[in-house]
Amino acid sequence: MSRDAAIARATDYFDSGAFRTDLARRVALRTESQDPERTPALDAYVEEEMRPALEALGFTCDTVRHARAGGPFLIAERIEDRSRPTVLGYGHGDVIRGLDDGWSEGLSPWEMREVGDRWYGRGVVDNKGQHSINLGGLKAVLETRGKLGFNAKYLIEMGEETGSPGLREVCAEHRDRLAADVLIASDGPRLSAERPTVFLGSRGGVTFDLWIDARDGGHHSGNWGGLLSNPGIQLAHAIASLVGPTGQIRVPELVPAEVPASVRRALADCEVDGGPDGPAVEPWWGEPGLTPAERVFGWCSLEVLAYETGNPKTPVNAIPPRAWARLQLRFVVGVDAQAVLPAVRRHLDRHGFPMVRAELSREEIFRATRLDPEDPWVTWAVDSIARTTGKKPAILPNLGGSLPNDTFSEILGMRTVWVPHSYPACSQHAPNEHLPVAIAREGLAMMAGLYWDLGEAEVPAR
């Protein structure tokens, strides 16, 4: 009975092909939460996959629902000794739309296939593969030690890809059942494929629409050009007043006052690298004076997600009556999500764009969260991963993307440590989503070592 034995059992689970079989079965369930017709698959993932897997590990399971959510939530717990630490795990079994027609020849989002050193399929990294790796690590520790040596709880949701409707309400209602010392979960990418990573929160996300309704109907661009305002031009200038030609945000309320010193220290040895399949960093874009890592993990970005005026597919010689754009602010701790739209409104009015209307989209607002990179739980997790892998993990104060991490840090009031099992060029949310087999195998080893260490005496003070 040893740490090495638990890690060996976890990697044997991979080498035997059993992990691949389990993940392939889960990928085959079409859990597209954006499609109401997939509700039976959302239920099946919880009842036929996650409940049996967790019950086999000695968890007691309860399926709960919320009126806002399209799918169920699974709450599971295994309490061994209330004097020992309690860890909460989290995962989501829903996936983004399959986009079946966009996959390379011979690949399907619903049939996991191995090509070279990669597994392809919808959900292999987001998020079925990641929580399957964590459950595999738990299983290895339990089978090796005969017990976990700590208390474990787990929450599976089926609506993360639609903004996690109902998650916050469920956690508030079941706060006592979900109480834990720390969240240890997995989602998102590593900093690079080769380097184990921990991140401690996520950037927030708020999406809003800008549009101009100038008049009813278009008018001939020859007869009326120079006489009628063009909303496409006006809206372009309005957006240009919000964010400059090199991506610098021009509205003070949409950025933090500074990058904290502990965040700078953590990011000092972090290099953003999408790998051979990912895009190259454009060093001239974004906030001046920041490193690429600071720009994506310590600052904010304002992006135009869509822009439409006239008839883009079949342009005609007419001044369009309307222009519309959807923008998204990814923001860090220090920016008030509720203040974003009022700040945009004031800015547009000051700069001569009262004709531009602004409104929040219907998408959920994700809050920005960040655990201090120098928190004892971070040091503990990094030391455990380094011991298992022989590599120095990257510490990201927060993920560049957005997760419902505020549910755990704010509503449940716990520290949050995320250990991702993916990499930046995994094609998450796109055709050809894939998981490198080396990351899956190393992830199983890392999580077995980490869960083993949770059962030892030396853990951060409660």
N, C-alpha and C positions, 0 to 999 in steps of 0.2 A: 504494500500500500504506500504509494509515493506520488509526488507531483509528476515525476517523469512517467510513471505508469499511467496516470490519467491522461497525459498528453499523448502517449503512445496509443491509448485506447481511442482517443478522438481521431488521430490520423489513420488508425486502422479502419474506423468507420468510413473514412474517405476512400482509402486504398482498396477496400473490399467491394466498392461499388454501391454499398447500401445507402450512402448519403445521396449519390446521384439518383438512385431509384426513388427515394423519398421526395427529392426536389422536383424530379420530372413529373411525378404524380400531382404535385401541388401546382406546378406551372400549367398543367393540362386543364385546370379549372378556370373557366373564362370569367374571372372576377373583375370585370370592367365596371367600376362603380358609377361611371357617367351614363351608363345604359340601364334604364329601369328594368329592361327585360332580363338582366343578369342577376336580379335579386336572389333567385334560387341558388345560383353559384356562390353568392356571398354567404348565404346560410350554410351551404355545404362545406365551404372552407372552414368555417368555425366548428360545425358539428361533426364533420366526417374527417377532418384533418387535425385541427388544433386541439380540440377537446380530447380525442383519444391519445394524442402525443403527450399532452400534459398530464392526463390521468395516469398514463403509464409511468410517469416520473413521480407519482404520489401527490399530485396537486388535486385539490378539490376545485371544481369548475362551476361557474354560474354564467349563463348567457343573459345579458340584459339588453334592453332596447330603449331608444329614445325617439320621440315623434319627429325630430328634425333629421334623423339619420336614416339612410336608405338600407343599411345593413346592421347586423347585430354587433355587440361588443362581448368579448369573452374576458371574464375576470377569473383568475386562477391564483391559488395560494398554497404554499407548503410551509407550515410553521413547525420548526423543530425545537427551538429553544428561544424564548422571547428575550433572554439575556444576550443573545448573539445578534449581530447586525442583520438587517433586513434589506434586500435589494429588490427593486422593481425592474422588470424587463418589459419591453414594449415592442410591438411590431404591427404592421398593417398588411392584411392579406389581399386588399384590393389593388388593382393595377390600372395604369392609364390605358386608353384604348389600344387595341392590338395593332391597328394600322396595317392589316394583313397584306394589302397589295404592295406595300413599300419594302417588304423584306427581300433580301437577296434570293436568287434562285436556289431552291432546295431547302430553304428555311421557312419556318412557321412560328408565329408567336406562341402557339398552343401545343407545340411538340418540341421538348427540349432536345437539342441536337449538339453533338460535339464536333467542332471543326478546328483542327489544329490543337491549340492549347486553350480553347475557349468553349464554354457552354453558351448556346444561344436559346433565348426564349423570353417571353414577356414575364417579368417578375423575378428573373434569376438574380438581379441585384436590387430591384425596387418592388417589393421588399421581402419577397418570399425567401430568396436565397439567404438574406442577411439574418432574419430571425430563425431560419432553419439551422444555420451555422451555430447560433447561440444556444439553441436547444440541444444541438449535438454536443456542445461543450458541457452543458449541464449534465447531460446523460452520462458522459464519460466520467465526470467527477463522482456522481452518485454511484455508478457501478464499481468504481475503484475504491472509494472510501466507505461505501455502505450507507453513507448519509452525505448531505451537502456540507454540514458544519455551519450553516447559516440559514436564515429564513428567506424564502423566495416567493415573490409575487409576479404575476404576469398579466399584461393587458394587451389584447389583440383587438384592433378596430378594423372596420371594413369600409371606411370612407375617407381615408387620408387624401386620396387623389381628387376629391371634390371639396377639399378644405376642412375635413374633419368635423362636419356638422354633428352636433350633439356630444362631441368628446368632452368639451369643457364642462357641460352640464352633468354628464355621467360621472366625471371625476369629482365634481363638487358634491354630488349626491352621495357618492361612495368614498368620500375622503378617508374615513377611518379604515375601510377595507383595503385601500390602496396605499396607506401610509408606509413609508420606508425611509431608510437612512440615505439612500442614494439610488438614482436611476442609472442603470447600465444597459444601454441599448445600442442598436446599430442601424444606420441608414446613411445615405449619401456616400460620396467618394472619399478615398484617401487623398492626401496631398499629391501622391504619385503612386504608380502601381507597385513600386519596389519598397516604399517606406510605410511601415505601420503608422497609424495616425489616431489621435484622439481629438475630438472637438467638444466644446463645452457649452454649446448653445447654438443659436442660429440667428442670421439676420432676419429682420421682420420684412413683411411684404404688404404694401398697400397699392391697389390698382384703381385708377380713376380714368374717366372719359372726359375729353375736351371736344367741343363741337361748336360750329357756327351754322345757324339757319338764317341765311341772308334774305331769301325770298322764295316764292313759289315758282318752281320750274326754272330750267335753264334758258339762256338767251344767246342768240347768235354772237359768236366771238368777233366777227367782223363788224357787224352793225353796232354792237354795244361794248366792244373792247375799249377800255380807257374811260368808259362812262359808268360802268357798274363795278362795285368792289368784288374781288374774287376771294371767296372764303378759303379756298385752298392755299392761296398766298398768305392771307392773313393768319391762318392757323399755323402755317409753317413759321412765320415770324414770332408768333406767340410762344411756340415750343422752343424756338431758338433763344428766347429771353429767359427760359427756365434752365436750359442746359446749353453750355457753350459748344463751339465747333470741335473741341477736343474732349468733350465729355465731362467738363467740370460743372457741377451743380451751382447755379447762381442764386438760389433762394436759401438764405442762412438757416431758416428753420428746418430745412430738409437734411442738414448734416449735423454731426455732433460738434461740440466745442473743441475736442481734441482726441487724439489716440492715446489712451492711458499708457503709462510707462510699463506696466506689467504686460500689456498687450504687445507693445513694441518689443519687449524682451523675448516674449514667446515666439514672435514672428521673425526674429532676427536671422534664424537659420532655416527659414522656410522658403523654398523656391517653388513658384507655381510652374508646373510642367504638365501639359496635357498628354505627353508621350507622342510617339510617332503618328498615332491616329488622330490626335487632337489638334486644335488650332494653336498657332504660336501667339504668345503674348505680344501685344502692340504697346511698347513702352511709352509712346507719346499720348496715349489715351487715358483719361481719368484725372483724378485730383493730382495737381503738381506737388512735388516734394515728398510723395509717398512711394514706398517700394511697391512692386506688384502685389506682394502678399498683403501689405497694409491696405491697398486699395480694395481688395476683394473681401478681406476678413476683418478689417478695422474701420472701414469707411462705407459710404453709401453710393449707390448708383441709380440714376434715373434713366429709364429706357423707354423708347417708343416701341410698343409691341405690334401695333397695326396703325395704318393711316389710309384713309379712303376719301376721295373726292371725285366727282364726275363718274364716269363709267370706265374703270380701269381695263376691262377686257375688250371693250369696243369703244374707244374714245370718239367723241364727236366734236364738231366745231361749235362748242357752246360753253359759256361761262357757267360753271356748276352752281347750283343754288345752295349747296351744303358741303361741309367738310367735317370729318370726324377722325379722332385719333384715340387710341387707348395707350395710356402710359402706366408704368409701374415703377415705384420706388422700392428698392431693396435698402433697408436701413438697419443701423446698429443701435445698441443701447445708447441712450442720450437723445434720441429723437422721439417725440410724442406722436404716435400714429394718429391720434384724434386731431392734432393740430396741422396735419399735412394739407388737407383740402382748404381750410381757411387761409393758410399761408399762401397757397397757390392762388386763391381768389384775390387776396390783397395784392400780390405781386402783379397779376395780370391787369388789375385796375390801375395800379401805379404806372404801368408801362404802356398804357393806352389801348388795352384790349378788353374793354367792357363787353364787346359783342361775343366774346368767347364764353360759352357756358361750361361749367365744370361740375362733375358729379361722381361720387364713388361708384365703382362697379358693384355688381352683386356678389363678387367673390369675397370669401372670408378674409379678414385682416389678420395676418400673422404678426405676433408681437416679437420684438427683438429681445433676446436673452443672452446672457453670458455669465458663466461661472468664472471666478478669478483663476487665471492660469496657475497661480501659486497656491491654490487651495490644497490641503493635505490629501484629499481624495484623488486629485489630479496626479500628484507626485507618486502616490501609491499605485495607481493604475499604470502610469508610465514605467515605473520600476518593474512591475509584473510583466508587462509586454516585452520590455527590453530583456528581461531574464529569459523569457521563452524564445525570443527570436534572435537574440544577439544583435539587434539593431536599435538605434536611437529613434524612438517615435517622434513624429512631428506633433506639436501641440498647437492646435488652432483654437483661438478664443471662442470662435463661433463658426458655423458652416456659412459658406457664401450664400447658399440658398435658404429656404425657409422650411421650418418644421413646426409642429404644434408644441414646441418645447416649453412655452410659457404655461401650458397645462400642468407640467410637472414642477417647474421651478416656482411658479407663482401660486397656482391653485393648491397644489399638493405640498409646496414649500420644501422641496428637496434639492440637493445638489444633483447635477446632471452630467454624466460622462458618456459620450458616444464613441464607439469603436467601429468605424466603417469597414465594410468588406467589399469595396468596389474601387474604381479608379476613375479619373476624370473623363476618359474617352470611352466609357462603357455603353454609350448610346441609350442611356436612360431616357425614357419618354419618347424615344424615336424607334423606327425600325432597326432591327439587328441588335437589340439589347443583348449584352453578353457579359459573362463572368469569367475572368481568367481562372483556370483551375488552380494555379499556384496560390492565388489569393484565397480561394475557398479552403484549400488544405491548410495554409498558414493561419487562416482565421479560426479554424477548428482548434488548432494547437493553442493559439493565443487565448481563446475563450476558456478552454479547459484549464490552462495555467492560471488565468485570472480568477475563475470560479474556485479553483483549488485554494488560491491564496485568500479568498474571502472566508474560507473555513478555518484558517489558521488564526493564531492568537493576535498577531500583529496587524491590526487594521486601524484606520483613523478613528479617533475618539468619536463616540456617538454624540 
